Amino acid sequence: MYVCNAFSLNMLPVGFTSELHELVVGPVSEVVARELLANVDGGWTSAIGHKDTAAVVSGLLGQEIKENRLNVKLSDSRDSLLVAQYNGPRLPEGSTTLPAGAEIQFYWIYVL
């Protein structure tokens, strides 16, 4: 599983456009997001590319999620993403908590 702050069609498996696949996208609560990270087989990899976003998500999920600029490519073997979608004003430099009026919605995404 990858932990990231965005989803892009570029993350889909090579050949995804030449066959029919199902992409499952669903919102999950903070509690479920924590459980997904704690119980994923094989661990997880951070793909959050900004230090401040990683710090805020770390605080929400109760474990360290490091900044890691990584190009993610899902495989057909049910790789998954936990996306922490930030909505709000630009994060002030050095943020470790959400500013007023901001929120993070978690989504779990995987390819069938």
KELOVEX-329344 format. One record per residue: residue number from 1; x, y, z of N, C-alpha, C in turn. Coordinates in Angstrom, 3 decimals, always signed. Layout:
BEGIN
- n/n_xx/n_yy/n_zz/ca_xx/ca_yy/ca_zz/c_xx/c_yy/c_zz
- NUM/X/Y/Z/X/Y/Z/X/Y/Z .
...
//
This chain:
BEGIN
- n/n_xx/n_yy/n_zz/ca_xx/ca_yy/ca_zz/c_xx/c_yy/c_zz
- 1/+0.846/-1.171/+0.000/+0.000/+0.000/+0.000/+0.891/+1.233/+0.000 .
- 2/+0.430/+2.242/-0.720/+1.086/+3.536/-0.737/+0.220/+4.531/+0.023 .
- 3/+0.855/+5.422/+0.766/+0.166/+6.529/+1.407/+0.542/+7.769/+0.611 .
- 4/-0.450/+8.443/+0.055/-0.158/+9.599/-0.779/-1.198/+10.688/-0.536 .
- 5/-0.971/+11.841/-1.149/-1.896/+12.949/-0.945/-2.627/+13.333/-2.226 .
- 6/-2.509/+12.490/-3.244/-3.219/+12.736/-4.497/-3.297/+11.434/-5.282 .
- 7/-4.215/+11.401/-6.227/-4.327/+10.266/-7.135/-4.240/+10.790/-8.557 .
- 8/-3.507/+10.090/-9.402/-3.370/+10.455/-10.803/-3.617/+9.224/-11.669 .
- 9/-4.192/+9.430/-12.829/-4.377/+8.326/-13.774/-3.041/+7.734/-14.197 .
- 10/-1.959/+8.495/-14.065/-0.627/+7.969/-14.363/-0.215/+6.854/-13.407 .
- 11/-0.923/+6.701/-12.298/-0.614/+5.644/-11.331/-1.176/+4.295/-11.745 .
- 12/-2.054/+4.289/-12.741/-2.683/+3.038/-13.154/-1.661/+2.127/-13.823 .
- 13/-1.891/+0.820/-13.768/-0.933/-0.136/-14.332/-0.716/+0.062/-15.830 .
- 14/+0.476/-0.268/-16.277/+0.760/-0.265/-17.711/-0.228/-1.225/-18.370 .
- 15/-0.792/-0.837/-19.469/-1.767/-1.679/-20.146/-3.181/-1.489/-19.631 .
- 16/-3.356/-0.654/-18.618/-4.679/-0.439/-18.041/-5.667/+0.045/-19.092 .
- 17/-5.196/+0.846/-20.027/-6.101/+1.409/-21.022/-6.444/+0.427/-22.135 .
- 18/-5.710/-0.688/-22.212/-5.995/-1.638/-23.280/-6.949/-2.742/-22.846 .
- 19/-7.284/-2.788/-21.595/-8.220/-3.779/-21.069/-9.208/-3.080/-20.135 .
- 20/-10.274/-3.766/-19.838/-11.239/-3.241/-18.890/-10.818/-3.656/-17.485 .
- 21/-10.684/-2.687/-16.596/-10.359/-2.935/-15.191/-11.367/-2.182/-14.326 .
- 22/-11.459/-2.608/-13.104/-12.284/-1.877/-12.154/-11.373/-1.172/-11.172 .
- 23/-11.661/+0.092/-10.952/-10.950/+0.898/-9.980/-11.921/+1.160/-8.847 .
- 24/-11.570/+0.751/-7.653/-12.438/+0.922/-6.494/-11.934/+2.115/-5.694 .
- 25/-12.815/+3.087/-5.472/-12.477/+4.296/-4.727/-13.540/+4.489/-3.658 .
- 26/-13.103/+4.604/-2.426/-14.079/+4.812/-1.362/-13.527/+5.660/-0.240 .
- 27/-14.350/+6.558/+0.297/-13.917/+7.348/+1.435/-13.801/+6.460/+2.676 .
- 28/-12.826/+6.758/+3.524/-12.662/+6.053/+4.797/-12.427/+7.082/+5.899 .
- 29/-12.829/+6.745/+7.095/-12.631/+7.635/+8.232/-11.169/+7.607/+8.674 .
- 30/-10.792/+8.546/+9.521/-9.447/+8.547/+10.111/-9.173/+7.245/+10.836 .
- 31/-10.163/+6.748/+11.558/-10.003/+5.505/+12.316/-9.716/+4.344/+11.367 .
- 32/-10.472/+4.235/+10.293/-10.252/+3.165/+9.324/-8.906/+3.344/+8.633 .
- 33/-8.523/+4.579/+8.326/-7.213/+4.831/+7.714/-6.092/+4.326/+8.617 .
- 34/-6.197/+4.588/+9.924/-5.193/+4.080/+10.888/-5.160/+2.557/+10.875 .
- 35/-6.336/+1.938/+10.857/-6.412/+0.469/+10.842/-5.808/-0.110/+9.565 .
- 36/-6.057/+0.530/+8.435/-5.482/+0.064/+7.177/-3.952/+0.064/+7.251 .
- 37/-3.372/+1.136/+7.780/-1.914/+1.203/+7.899/-1.377/+0.172/+8.877 .
- 38/-2.094/-0.031/+9.957/-1.620/-0.973/+10.986/-1.719/-2.419/+10.540 .
- 39/-2.635/-2.722/+9.634/-2.907/-4.117/+9.299/-2.560/-4.520/+7.869 .
- 40/-1.915/-3.658/+7.123/-1.612/-3.994/+5.728/-0.485/-5.031/+5.672 .
- 41/-0.719/-6.084/+4.893/+0.317/-7.109/+4.699/+1.452/-6.510/+3.890 .
- 42/+2.681/-6.723/+4.324/+3.833/-6.230/+3.585/+4.182/-4.784/+3.851 .
- 43/+3.475/-4.141/+4.771/+3.786/-2.757/+5.103/+3.281/-1.766/+4.074 .
- 44/+3.695/-0.544/+4.218/+3.255/+0.521/+3.333/+4.436/+1.444/+3.038 .
- 45/+4.281/+2.229/+1.984/+5.313/+3.161/+1.545/+4.708/+4.545/+1.413 .
- 46/+5.375/+5.529/+1.988/+4.915/+6.900/+1.826/+5.229/+7.386/+0.421 .
- 47/+4.274/+8.107/-0.155/+4.475/+8.771/-1.437/+3.959/+10.201/-1.322 .
- 48/+4.077/+10.761/-0.120/+3.691/+12.155/+0.109/+4.927/+13.004/-0.132 .
- 49/+4.845/+13.884/-1.109/+6.022/+14.604/-1.564/+6.340/+15.902/-0.849 .
- 50/+5.505/+16.324/+0.075/+5.748/+17.597/+0.763/+5.862/+17.376/+2.264 .
- 51/+6.898/+17.950/+2.841/+7.214/+17.756/+4.254/+6.049/+18.161/+5.170 .
- 52/+5.469/+19.321/+4.920/+4.399/+19.797/+5.801/+3.152/+18.927/+5.697 .
- 53/+2.800/+18.500/+4.499/+1.654/+17.608/+4.328/+1.912/+16.293/+5.050 .
- 54/+3.122/+15.759/+4.920/+3.471/+14.513/+5.609/+3.361/+14.688/+7.124 .
- 55/+3.779/+15.833/+7.642/+3.710/+16.087/+9.086/+2.259/+16.141/+9.568 .
- 56/+1.401/+16.808/+8.816/-0.011/+16.904/+9.199/-0.669/+15.526/+9.156 .
- 57/-0.430/+14.766/+8.097/-1.026/+13.426/+7.972/-0.479/+12.519/+9.085 .
- 58/+0.798/+12.649/+9.413/+1.385/+11.875/+10.518/+0.622/+12.117/+11.808 .
- 59/+0.349/+13.385/+12.085/-0.390/+13.723/+13.304/-1.785/+13.139/+13.326 .
- 60/-2.459/+13.171/+12.192/-3.822/+12.635/+12.125/-3.848/+11.111/+12.271 .
- 61/-2.844/+10.437/+11.696/-2.852/+8.972/+11.699/-2.057/+8.367/+12.856 .
- 62/-1.389/+9.201/+13.632/-0.725/+8.704/+14.838/+0.545/+7.915/+14.584 .
- 63/+1.150/+8.086/+13.434/+2.442/+7.461/+13.170/+3.205/+8.280/+12.150 .
- 64/+4.521/+8.157/+12.180/+5.346/+8.971/+11.299/+5.202/+8.538/+9.839 .
- 65/+4.881/+9.514/+9.037/+4.822/+9.327/+7.593/+5.792/+10.344/+7.016 .
- 66/+6.871/+9.855/+6.449/+7.923/+10.738/+5.975/+7.629/+11.273/+4.579 .
- 67/+8.161/+12.446/+4.332/+8.140/+13.011/+2.986/+8.905/+12.066/+2.072 .
- 68/+8.320/+11.743/+0.928/+8.965/+10.826/+0.000/+8.433/+11.099/-1.399 .
- 69/+9.211/+11.825/-2.182/+8.814/+12.104/-3.573/+9.027/+10.833/-4.383 .
- 70/+7.934/+10.224/-4.752/+7.976/+8.912/-5.380/+6.950/+8.860/-6.496 .
- 71/+7.323/+8.307/-7.632/+6.362/+8.052/-8.704/+5.733/+6.690/-8.442 .
- 72/+4.434/+6.672/-8.238/+3.708/+5.447/-7.919/+3.113/+4.864/-9.188 .
- 73/+3.275/+3.563/-9.365/+2.638/+2.835/-10.466/+2.012/+1.589/-9.845 .
- 74/+0.692/+1.532/-9.836/-0.008/+0.382/-9.280/+0.192/-0.829/-10.181 .
- 75/+0.223/-1.995/-9.570/+0.302/-3.222/-10.358/-1.095/-3.843/-10.419 .
- 76/-1.214/-4.915/-11.161/-2.501/-5.600/-11.247/-2.759/-6.488/-10.035 .
- 77/-1.819/-6.534/-9.105/-1.939/-7.458/-7.973/-2.604/-6.801/-6.760 .
- 78/-3.578/-5.951/-7.049/-4.359/-5.304/-5.998/-3.525/-4.403/-5.106 .
- 79/-2.506/-3.737/-5.683/-1.849/-2.656/-4.953/-2.934/-1.672/-4.550 .
- 80/-2.687/-0.950/-3.497/-3.698/+0.016/-3.087/-3.047/+1.318/-2.649 .
- 81/-3.885/+2.336/-2.588/-3.472/+3.663/-2.144/-4.349/+4.085/-0.985 .
- 82/-3.745/+4.699/+0.002/-4.488/+5.441/+1.005/-4.190/+6.895/+0.685 .
- 83/-5.196/+7.594/+0.182/-5.010/+8.978/-0.237/-5.524/+9.903/+0.850 .
- 84/-4.660/+10.824/+1.277/-5.030/+11.863/+2.234/-5.237/+13.140/+1.423 .
- 85/-6.470/+13.398/+1.033/-6.799/+14.523/+0.160/-6.990/+15.784/+0.986 .
- 86/-6.080/+16.721/+0.817/-6.125/+17.990/+1.560/-7.032/+18.978/+0.848 .
- 87/-7.908/+19.608/+1.601/-8.769/+20.665/+1.094/-8.654/+21.857/+2.026 .
- 88/-8.200/+22.968/+1.489/-8.076/+24.162/+2.312/-7.038/+25.109/+1.773 .
- 89/-6.745/+26.144/+2.556/-5.738/+27.110/+2.126/-4.357/+26.462/+2.121 .
- 90/-3.441/+27.089/+1.419/-2.073/+26.583/+1.368/-1.546/+26.400/+2.787 .
- 91/-0.909/+25.246/+3.014/-0.349/+24.984/+4.336/+0.793/+25.951/+4.619 .
- 92/+0.763/+26.615/+5.772/+1.901/+27.464/+6.131/+3.149/+26.606/+6.332 .
- 93/+4.307/+27.142/+5.975/+5.556/+26.403/+6.134/+5.745/+26.008/+7.596 .
- 94/+6.126/+24.756/+7.809/+6.341/+24.235/+9.156/+5.093/+23.713/+9.837 .
- 95/+3.981/+23.605/+9.114/+2.718/+23.129/+9.704/+2.840/+21.692/+10.192 .
- 96/+2.204/+21.446/+11.330/+2.070/+20.077/+11.825/+0.610/+19.758/+12.130 .
- 97/-0.245/+20.766/+12.023/-1.683/+20.593/+12.214/-2.418/+21.328/+11.096 .
- 98/-3.666/+21.014/+10.947/-4.479/+21.658/+9.915/-4.799/+23.100/+10.298 .
- 99/-4.680/+24.023/+9.346/-5.099/+25.397/+9.632/-6.627/+25.486/+9.676 .
- 100/-7.125/+26.580/+10.236/-8.571/+26.804/+10.304/-9.166/+26.722/+8.904 .
- 101/-10.286/+26.026/+8.789/-10.990/+25.912/+7.521/-10.466/+24.819/+6.601 .
- 102/-9.474/+24.074/+7.046/-8.905/+23.008/+6.217/-9.368/+21.647/+6.734 .
- 103/-9.309/+20.652/+5.854/-9.638/+19.289/+6.245/-8.871/+18.313/+5.371 .
- 104/-8.729/+17.109/+5.869/-8.180/+16.020/+5.072/-9.216/+14.922/+5.039 .
- 105/-9.571/+14.504/+3.836/-10.483/+13.377/+3.628/-9.642/+12.208/+3.146 .
- 106/-9.832/+11.054/+3.759/-9.086/+9.859/+3.377/-9.904/+9.020/+2.410 .
- 107/-9.198/+8.452/+1.411/-9.798/+7.554/+0.431/-8.915/+6.333/+0.291 .
- 108/-9.535/+5.189/+0.123/-8.805/+3.956/-0.177/-9.106/+3.619/-1.633 .
- 109/-8.054/+3.400/-2.403/-8.193/+3.154/-3.831/-7.412/+1.882/-4.182 .
- 110/-8.048/+0.997/-4.965/-7.318/-0.168/-5.460/-7.907/-0.621/-6.790 .
- 111/-7.091/-1.385/-7.520/-7.468/-1.909/-8.832/-7.875/-3.344/-8.681 .
- 112/-9.013/-3.724/-9.240/-9.432/-5.134/-9.233/-8.848/-5.842/-10.424 .
//
